[in-house]
Amino acid sequence: MMGIAEVGLGHEDGRMDWMQQIDGYCERLSPALWAEPVNAVTNLAFVVAAVIMWHRGRGIASARVLAGILMLIGIGSFLFHTHATVWAALADVVPIAAFVLTYLYLVNRRVLRRGRIAAILLTAVFIPFAAIVTLGVSEIPFLRISGSYWAVPLALVIYGIGLRRRHPDLVRGFWIGAAILVLSISLRSLDMTVCSGFPVGTHFAWHLLNGVMLGWMIHVWVRFVTARRLAGQG
């Protein structure tokens, strides 16, 4: 899994070279299909989490949408860590963005109880917010490696602060998810740093922890929706 900013253009005239090779991880030493076996196989974490949460989300359409996107994240990341091309990188990053934006929309719509248009606009705010965060960490050596991802745990913390009085259980879930993601992003950022002493790198741990984190975030959502239904709040 990579950041959107890491997907480059292949031609000098600005046209996208969809088959351009991308080598951004410690484990990859060649353009071969299975040059990143550990990074590729550990995408099973997303698939397993998606299957589990699909079953746990029975009767909750929004949870199953999130589980479906989680499955696509696993597939897209697998494609990227096997093919390592621009088209595969897009297959990797688009589902990630879709998951984040869908989750935020659900929170804005169902937790903050905003109208559909207002929820969409609030969700769209995340895009410039992420750009600002990325720019803000661009001069910090360790943080800039995974710059675009830091906006996600920060957003979870901000939402948690705003919701802590009304929905303490939900907020606790958000903050646990944010903590897991901070650890995950940190391990992602260490990949090339530890490469000389640990040739596999640490990117695989990012996959494993993200599978846990995203599955946890769906679980948090299922628990919230279930509690509301039991309280007769639909």
Secondary structure, DSSP 4 states (H G I P E B T S, - for coil): ---GGGPPP-STTS---TT-B---STT--SS-TTS-HHHHHTTHHHHHHHHHHHHHTTT-HHHHHHHHHHHHHHHHHHHHHHH-BHHHHHHHHHHHHHHHHHHHHHIIIIIS---HHHHHHHHHTHHHHHHHHHHHTTTSHHHHTTGGGTHHHHHHHHHHHHHTTT-HHHHHHHHHHHHHHHHHHHHHHTTTTTTTT-TT-SHHHHHHHHHHHHHHHHHHHHHHHHHHHHTT--
